[in-house]
Amino acid sequence: MTPRDASDDNRWSDLDRPPLNGAALRRALVRDGGHGGLYCDVEVVRRTGSTNQDLVGHAVKGDAEEGAVLVAEEQTAGRGRLDRRWTAPPRSGLFFSVLLKPTDVPVHHWGWLPLLAGVAVATGLSRAAGVDTALKWPNDLLVTVGGDERKAGGILAERAGTDGVVIGIGVNVSLRENELPVPTAGSLALAGAVTTDRDPLLRAVLRALEDWYGRWRRAGGDPAVSGLQETYAAGCATLGRTVRAELPGDRSIVGEAVAVDGDGRLVLATADGLQEPVGAGDIVHLRAV
């Protein structure tokens, strides 16, 4: 990957949203010429369709190594789960992807990577932005705006060849109320963040990701030994609530979310006394009657 810094263009359209400085981010995050830490490169581009699509393409062609980070100031075709679109004004959020190659971890543990990324995002943003965050299983970041729970971010994990996974992260940082794509969306600014400077926010999230990824790998991907399962459960707003899981094949299950099991699945206790593990699906938090 060849650096092409978006910060080279100083013609800002919004002075409250300065561009990221790719060179400064590389100096802060890329250690010892790429040795001794996770990150080997941080590239900032002004505009792209999808950082995940771009980085998966680089990885498949052999043009990116583990720890490559691709950040976009604007995404025109960003995607979430179930191929949902993610759009936001330029420089209003964090839109980036990271290539991971956990080849020393059994593949059956790789399903924890999006949940690990969720923990890292929540940890980093809570520290740097001073905002209380929560995780909606499996991959949404929630904040509270005016007493309401709103989605401010999401995570998408995609395989990249046989040995890689690209983790895509999108977070609404400075979006104003009239810029929200839907009324149920939120942003760090609307949640009362102490800063909307994306530079320290991005650094905090990437450092938290590096920390949790290192713990998880040292534990051989075991979510219990690494502390990931317990930490995810502690920050998961879905647990303890009645939810509806909308599953493939137009099937749905309603029950209380009681646990996240060792495979990262959400376990629902249904009214007929069964415990149903859900590995994939759309989760709707139901309001108490």
Phi, psi and chi 1 to 4 in degrees:
 res  aa     phi    psi   chi1   chi2   chi3   chi4
   1 MET       -  131.2  -67.1  168.7   60.9      -
   2 THR  -104.9  124.4  -57.6      -      -      -
   3 PRO   -60.4  132.7  -23.4   34.4      -      -
   4 ARG  -135.0   90.1  -59.1 -174.1  -55.4  -84.8
   5 ASP   -73.5  126.8  -71.7  -18.1      -      -
   6 ALA   -65.1  -23.9      -      -      -      -
   7 SER   -71.1   -6.3   53.6      -      -      -
   8 ASP   -65.9  -19.8  -67.2  -17.7      -      -
   9 ASP  -102.3  114.4 -172.2  -12.3      -      -
  10 ASN   -97.9   11.3  -70.7  -41.0      -      -
  11 ARG   -84.8   77.9  -66.0  171.5  -65.0  175.2
  12 TRP   -74.3  137.7  -55.9  -10.9      -      -
  13 SER   -88.9  -16.2   58.9      -      -      -
  14 ASP  -142.9  108.7 -169.5  -27.7      -      -
  15 LEU   -66.9  -18.6  -66.2  177.1      -      -
  16 ASP   -78.9   -5.9  -69.1  -29.0      -      -
  17 ARG  -129.8   73.1  -67.3  169.9  173.7  164.0
  18 PRO   -67.8  154.2   25.3  -34.1      -      -
  19 PRO   -71.3  156.3   25.8  -34.3      -      -
  20 LEU   -74.4  150.9  -68.3  165.5      -      -
  21 ASN  -104.5  103.3 -173.5  -43.4      -      -
  22 GLY   -61.7  -40.0      -      -      -      -
  23 ALA   -63.5  -42.3      -      -      -      -
  24 ALA   -66.1  -38.4      -      -      -      -
  25 LEU   -65.3  -40.5  -71.7  166.3      -      -
  26 ARG   -63.6  -42.4  -76.8 -168.2  -68.1  -82.7
  27 ARG   -61.5  -36.0  -73.7 -166.3  -60.4  -89.6
  28 ALA   -79.0  -31.6      -      -      -      -
  29 LEU  -111.8  -28.9  -65.0  163.9      -      -
  30 VAL   -88.1  116.4  177.7      -      -      -
  31 ARG   -99.7  132.5  -61.2 -179.8 -178.5  172.2
  32 ASP    49.1   49.3  -60.2  -35.0      -      -
  33 GLY    65.8   25.6      -      -      -      -
  34 GLY    99.8   -2.8      -      -      -      -
  35 HIS  -108.6  144.2  -59.7  -72.5      -      -
  36 GLY    94.2   -5.9      -      -      -      -
  37 GLY  -147.6  175.9      -      -      -      -
  38 LEU   -71.7  -40.1  172.8   60.6      -      -
  39 TYR   -87.5  127.6  -58.3  112.9      -      -
  40 CYS  -103.4  -19.4   65.8      -      -      -
  41 ASP  -165.1  146.1 -174.7   29.3      -      -
  42 VAL  -129.1  116.2  179.4      -      -      -
  43 GLU  -114.1  131.6  178.6 -178.3    0.9      -
  44 VAL  -112.5  123.8 -179.8      -      -      -
  45 VAL  -116.3  152.0  -62.1      -      -      -
  46 ARG   -70.2  -40.9 -173.3  173.5  -58.7  112.6
  47 ARG  -157.2  138.7 -168.5  169.2 -173.0 -101.5
  48 THR  -155.5  168.9 -167.7      -      -      -
  49 GLY   -70.9  -57.5      -      -      -      -
  50 SER  -150.1  123.8  161.3      -      -      -
  51 THR   -64.9  -34.1   57.6      -      -      -
  52 ASN   -63.9  -47.5 -105.3   37.1      -      -
  53 GLN   -61.1  -42.7 -176.9  175.6  -25.6      -
  54 ASP   -64.2  -45.9  -68.5  -10.6      -      -
  55 LEU   -72.4  -35.4 -166.0   49.7      -      -
  56 VAL   -59.7  -43.0  167.0      -      -      -
  57 GLY   -61.9  -44.1      -      -      -      -
  58 HIS   -60.5  -43.3  -72.3  -49.7      -      -
  59 ALA   -65.4  -43.9      -      -      -      -
  60 VAL   -63.9  -34.9  169.5      -      -      -
  61 LYS   -81.5   -5.4  -70.0 -172.2  -66.8 -175.5
  62 GLY    81.0   17.7      -      -      -      -
  63 ASP   -95.0    4.1  -65.6  -23.2      -      -
  64 ALA  -140.2  141.8      -      -      -      -
  65 GLU  -105.9  169.1  -60.0  175.9    2.2      -
  66 GLU   -57.9  137.9 -180.0  175.1   51.0      -
  67 GLY    91.8    3.8      -      -      -      -
  68 ALA   -73.4  134.0      -      -      -      -
  69 VAL  -121.2  128.4 -178.3      -      -      -
  70 LEU  -119.1  121.8  179.1   61.2      -      -
  71 VAL  -117.5  136.5 -172.2      -      -      -
  72 ALA  -118.5  137.8      -      -      -      -
  73 GLU   -73.1  -25.7  -62.8  -75.8   34.2      -
  74 GLU  -149.7  136.7  179.8 -175.4   10.6      -
  75 GLN  -115.5  131.9  -78.1 -165.7  129.6      -
  76 THR   -98.9  -13.9   59.4      -      -      -
  77 ALA  -142.6   39.7      -      -      -      -
  78 GLY   -63.7  144.7      -      -      -      -
  79 ARG  -127.1  148.0  -66.5  173.0  -64.8  120.3
  80 GLY  -113.3 -164.1      -      -      -      -
  81 ARG   -63.0  156.6  -73.6 -178.1   63.1 -106.4
  82 LEU    57.4   26.2  -53.6  179.3      -      -
  83 ASP    61.8   27.5 -145.3   30.5      -      -
  84 ARG   -74.4  148.6  -68.8  175.9  176.9  137.0
  85 ARG   -87.1  147.4  -62.5  -61.0  169.6 -174.5
  86 TRP  -127.8  110.8  179.3  -71.8      -      -
  87 THR  -125.9  150.2   59.1      -      -      -
  88 ALA  -162.9  155.9      -      -      -      -
  89 PRO   -61.5  154.4  -22.3   33.6      -      -
  90 PRO   -55.3  137.8  -24.6   34.0      -      -
  91 ARG    62.0   19.9  -59.1 -172.7  -58.7  -83.8
  92 SER   -94.2   -4.7   65.6      -      -      -
  93 GLY  -156.8 -174.4      -      -      -      -
  94 LEU  -105.0  121.1  -64.4  174.5      -      -
  95 PHE  -131.1  104.1  -39.4  115.3      -      -
  96 PHE  -153.2  162.0   64.9   99.1      -      -
  97 SER  -134.3  150.3  -61.5      -      -      -
  98 VAL  -130.7  134.0 -178.0      -      -      -
  99 LEU   -92.9  124.1  173.7   60.5      -      -
 100 LEU  -119.2  144.6  -57.0  175.3      -      -
 101 LYS  -133.6   78.9  -66.6 -172.6  175.5 -177.4
 102 PRO   -82.6   58.9   31.6  -34.1      -      -
 103 THR   -67.5  -16.5   52.9      -      -      -
 104 ASP   -90.6    6.0   51.1  -10.2      -      -
 105 VAL  -112.8  133.1  170.8      -      -      -
 106 PRO   -54.2  138.4  -25.4   34.3      -      -
 107 VAL   -59.6  -30.0  173.0      -      -      -
 108 HIS   -67.3  -12.8   68.0  -90.9      -      -
 109 HIS   -92.2   -7.7  -76.0  -42.0      -      -
 110 TRP   -66.3  -20.5  -71.6   19.9      -      -
 111 GLY   -62.9  -14.3      -      -      -      -
 112 TRP   -80.7  -11.2  -87.8   95.7      -      -
 113 LEU   -60.5  -44.6  -77.6  170.4      -      -
 114 PRO   -64.8  -32.7   15.5  -26.3      -      -
 115 LEU   -71.4  -38.0  -78.4   69.9      -      -
 116 LEU   -60.1  -43.9 -177.5  155.1      -      -
 117 ALA   -62.8  -37.3      -      -      -      -
 118 GLY   -61.4  -44.0      -      -      -      -
 119 VAL   -61.5  -42.4  168.4      -      -      -
 120 ALA   -64.5  -43.3      -      -      -      -
 121 VAL   -62.7  -47.3  171.7      -      -      -
 122 ALA   -62.8  -41.6      -      -      -      -
 123 THR   -63.6  -50.3  -59.6      -      -      -
 124 GLY   -62.9  -44.5      -      -      -      -
 125 LEU   -72.1  -34.8  -67.0  179.5      -      -
 126 SER   -61.7  -39.9  -65.6      -      -      -
 127 ARG   -71.9  -46.1  -69.8  173.0 -179.8  168.4
 128 ALA   -86.2  -31.2      -      -      -      -
 129 ALA  -102.2  -13.0      -      -      -      -
 130 GLY    66.2   31.0      -      -      -      -
 131 VAL  -113.8  135.6  169.4      -      -      -
 132 ASP   -73.2  125.2  -72.4  -26.2      -      -
 133 THR  -121.8  158.8   59.7      -      -      -
 134 ALA  -141.7  161.9      -      -      -      -
 135 LEU  -112.3  130.4  -62.2  166.3      -      -
 136 LYS   -99.3  125.1  177.5 -174.3  173.6 -173.3
 137 TRP   -61.8  137.2 -172.3   91.1      -      -
 138 PRO   -97.5  -14.1   34.1  -34.8      -      -
 139 ASN  -147.7   21.3   67.4  -19.0      -      -
 140 ASP  -106.1  142.6  -70.6  -14.7      -      -
 141 LEU  -100.8  126.5  179.9   78.6      -      -
 142 LEU  -110.7  144.2  -55.1  179.1      -      -
 143 VAL  -131.2  165.9  -63.6      -      -      -
 144 THR  -106.9  125.3  -58.7      -      -      -
 145 VAL  -126.5  114.2  178.9      -      -      -
 146 GLY    58.9   34.0      -      -      -      -
 147 GLY    85.3   -5.0      -      -      -      -
 148 ASP  -104.7  143.7  -66.0  -33.2      -      -
 149 GLU   -82.9  124.9 -157.1  172.5   59.6      -
 150 ARG  -132.9  151.2  -62.2 -163.7 -165.7  179.7
 151 LYS   -82.6  125.2  177.2  179.5  175.0  178.6
 152 ALA  -116.5   -4.7      -      -      -      -
 153 GLY  -167.2  165.7      -      -      -      -
 154 GLY  -153.7  164.8      -      -      -      -
 155 ILE  -132.9  138.2  -65.2  155.5      -      -
 156 LEU  -132.9  123.2  178.0   65.9      -      -
 157 ALA  -106.4  133.3      -      -      -      -
 158 GLU  -135.2  140.0  -64.4 -175.2  -89.2      -
 159 ARG   -68.4  143.9  -73.0  -65.5  -67.3  -93.4
 160 ALA  -128.7   93.6      -      -      -      -
 161 GLY    72.8 -157.0      -      -      -      -
 162 THR   -88.5  -18.5   58.8      -      -      -
 163 ASP  -125.0    9.9   63.3  -12.1      -      -
 164 GLY  -130.1  156.5      -      -      -      -
 165 VAL  -134.9  130.0  177.6      -      -      -
 166 VAL  -101.3  124.9  168.8      -      -      -
 167 ILE  -102.0  116.6  -56.8  -67.7      -      -
 168 GLY  -101.0  134.9      -      -      -      -
 169 ILE  -129.9  131.5  -64.4  170.1      -      -
 170 GLY  -128.8  130.6      -      -      -      -
 171 VAL  -135.4  127.7  178.9      -      -      -
 172 ASN   -76.5  118.4  -66.9  -25.6      -      -
 173 VAL  -101.2  -63.3  175.9      -      -      -
 174 SER  -111.0   14.9   62.7      -      -      -
 175 LEU   -58.2  133.9  -96.8   73.4      -      -
 176 ARG   -90.0  165.5  -56.2  155.7 -174.4  130.3
 177 GLU   -55.9  -40.9 -163.9   75.4   47.0      -
 178 ASN   -77.8   -1.9   64.5  -12.0      -      -
 179 GLU  -103.5   -5.5  -65.5  175.0  -41.0      -
 180 LEU   -66.3  136.8  -62.2  174.5      -      -
 181 PRO   -67.8  -32.5   24.4  -33.4      -      -
 182 VAL  -143.0  155.2  -67.0      -      -      -
 183 PRO   -61.6  -22.6  -22.0   32.4      -      -
 184 THR   -86.0   -1.4   53.9      -      -      -
 185 ALA   -83.0  161.3      -      -      -      -
 186 GLY  -143.6 -176.2      -      -      -      -
 187 SER  -151.7  163.8   69.2      -      -      -
 188 LEU   -62.4  -39.5  -59.7 -176.2      -      -
 189 ALA   -60.6  -46.2      -      -      -      -
 190 LEU   -67.8  -22.8  -67.0  173.7      -      -
 191 ALA   -87.7    3.4      -      -      -      -
 192 GLY    87.8   31.3      -      -      -      -
 193 ALA   -59.0  143.8      -      -      -      -
 194 VAL   -74.6  -17.5  -63.7      -      -      -
 195 THR  -151.2  146.9 -177.9      -      -      -
 196 THR  -118.0   19.2   55.9      -      -      -
 197 ASP   -72.2  113.0 -175.6  -18.5      -      -
 198 ARG   -71.0  -22.7  -66.8  175.1  -56.2  141.7
 199 ASP   -60.5  -57.6 -177.8  -75.0      -      -
 200 PRO   -66.3  -28.5   21.1  -31.8      -      -
 201 LEU   -66.6  -45.4  -61.6  179.0      -      -
 202 LEU   -64.5  -43.4  179.6   57.2      -      -
 203 ARG   -59.6  -42.7  -64.5 -173.6 -165.4 -158.3
 204 ALA   -64.4  -41.5      -      -      -      -
 205 VAL   -67.6  -44.0  170.1      -      -      -
 206 LEU   -66.3  -36.6  -73.3  173.1      -      -
 207 ARG   -68.6  -38.1  -74.8  170.0  176.1  150.0
 208 ALA   -66.9  -37.1      -      -      -      -
 209 LEU   -64.7  -43.6  178.6   61.4      -      -
 210 GLU   -59.9  -42.7  179.8  178.7   41.4      -
 211 ASP   -64.2  -50.6  176.7   47.6      -      -
 212 TRP   -69.4  -36.4  -86.0  106.6      -      -
 213 TYR   -64.5  -39.2 -177.8   59.3      -      -
 214 GLY   -64.6  -43.4      -      -      -      -
 215 ARG   -61.2  -46.0  -66.6 -168.9 -150.7 -175.2
 216 TRP   -63.6  -42.2  178.0   76.1      -      -
 217 ARG   -67.8  -41.6  -74.3 -173.8   73.7  167.6
 218 ARG   -62.7  -26.1  -71.4 -168.9  -65.0  -86.9
 219 ALA   -91.1   12.1      -      -      -      -
 220 GLY    66.7   23.1      -      -      -      -
 221 GLY    83.4    1.9      -      -      -      -
 222 ASP   -71.6  117.4 -171.7  -55.5      -      -
 223 PRO   -69.9  -26.7   25.4  -34.1      -      -
 224 ALA   -78.1  -48.3      -      -      -      -
 225 VAL   -62.7  -38.0  172.8      -      -      -
 226 SER   -76.0  -13.0   62.9      -      -      -
 227 GLY    85.2    0.0      -      -      -      -
 228 LEU   -68.0  -43.2  177.3   58.3      -      -
 229 GLN   -61.9  -44.7 -175.0  174.5    4.5      -
 230 GLU   -65.9  -42.5  179.9 -179.1    5.2      -
 231 THR   -68.0  -41.0  -56.7      -      -      -
 232 TYR   -61.2  -46.6 -176.2   88.5      -      -
 233 ALA   -61.3  -38.1      -      -      -      -
 234 ALA   -65.2  -29.3      -      -      -      -
 235 GLY  -104.2    9.6      -      -      -      -
 236 CYS   -92.3  115.1 -177.8      -      -      -
 237 ALA   -73.8  -11.9      -      -      -      -
 238 THR   -78.0  -33.3  -56.2      -      -      -
 239 LEU   -66.5  139.7  -67.4  179.6      -      -
 240 GLY    85.4    1.1      -      -      -      -
 241 ARG  -113.2  156.8  -61.6  171.3   74.8  153.3
 242 THR   -82.8  128.2  -60.2      -      -      -
 243 VAL  -134.5  163.5  -56.0      -      -      -
 244 ARG  -116.0  124.2 -177.9  174.5   66.4 -108.4
 245 ALA   -98.2  116.0      -      -      -      -
 246 GLU   -94.1  112.6  -62.1  175.5  -12.2      -
 247 LEU  -104.9  162.9  -52.1  176.0      -      -
 248 PRO   -57.0  149.0  -24.8   34.2      -      -
 249 GLY    82.6   21.9      -      -      -      -
 250 ASP    57.6   35.7  -66.2  -35.1      -      -
 251 ARG  -109.3  148.5  178.5  169.6  165.3 -102.2
 252 SER  -141.2  154.7   66.3      -      -      -
 253 ILE  -131.2  136.4  -57.6  172.8      -      -
 254 VAL  -113.7  132.7  173.7      -      -      -
 255 GLY  -175.6  177.6      -      -      -      -
 256 GLU   -87.2  130.1 -178.9 -174.7   -6.2      -
 257 ALA   -76.1  112.6      -      -      -      -
 258 VAL  -109.4  -17.6  -66.0      -      -      -
 259 ALA  -166.8  160.8      -      -      -      -
 260 VAL  -112.8  118.2  175.0      -      -      -
 261 ASP   -82.0 -177.2   70.0   12.4      -      -
 262 GLY   -66.3  -14.9      -      -      -      -
 263 ASP   -97.9    6.5  -66.3  -39.8      -      -
 264 GLY    82.0    8.6      -      -      -      -
 265 ARG   -83.7  149.2  -60.6  175.9  -60.0  179.0
 266 LEU   -86.4  127.5 -175.2   68.2      -      -
 267 VAL  -100.5  124.0  179.9      -      -      -
 268 LEU  -108.6  132.9  -58.2 -174.4      -      -
 269 ALA   -95.8  114.5      -      -      -      -
 270 THR   -90.6  168.9   64.3      -      -      -
 271 ALA   -65.1  -23.7      -      -      -      -
 272 ASP   -89.6   11.4   54.3   10.6      -      -
 273 GLY    88.4    5.6      -      -      -      -
 274 LEU   -90.5  155.6  -61.5  176.2      -      -
 275 GLN  -113.2  117.0  -68.3 -152.9  -18.5      -
 276 GLU  -111.0  116.6  -64.4  -91.6    3.1      -
 277 PRO   -80.7  134.7   26.6  -29.6      -      -
 278 VAL  -115.3  117.9  174.8      -      -      -
 279 GLY   -98.1  -22.3      -      -      -      -
 280 ALA  -153.2  139.8      -      -      -      -
 281 GLY   153.9  175.2      -      -      -      -
 282 ASP  -101.7  128.0 -153.0   21.2      -      -
 283 ILE  -104.2  127.8  -60.6  -62.9      -      -
 284 VAL  -112.7  122.2  179.0      -      -      -
 285 HIS   -75.0  121.1  -70.5  176.7      -      -
 286 LEU   -93.4  140.6  -58.2  178.9      -      -
 287 ARG   -76.3  143.6  -66.8 -175.8  179.0  -85.2
 288 ALA   -67.7  139.0      -      -      -      -
 289 VAL   -81.1      -  178.7      -      -      -
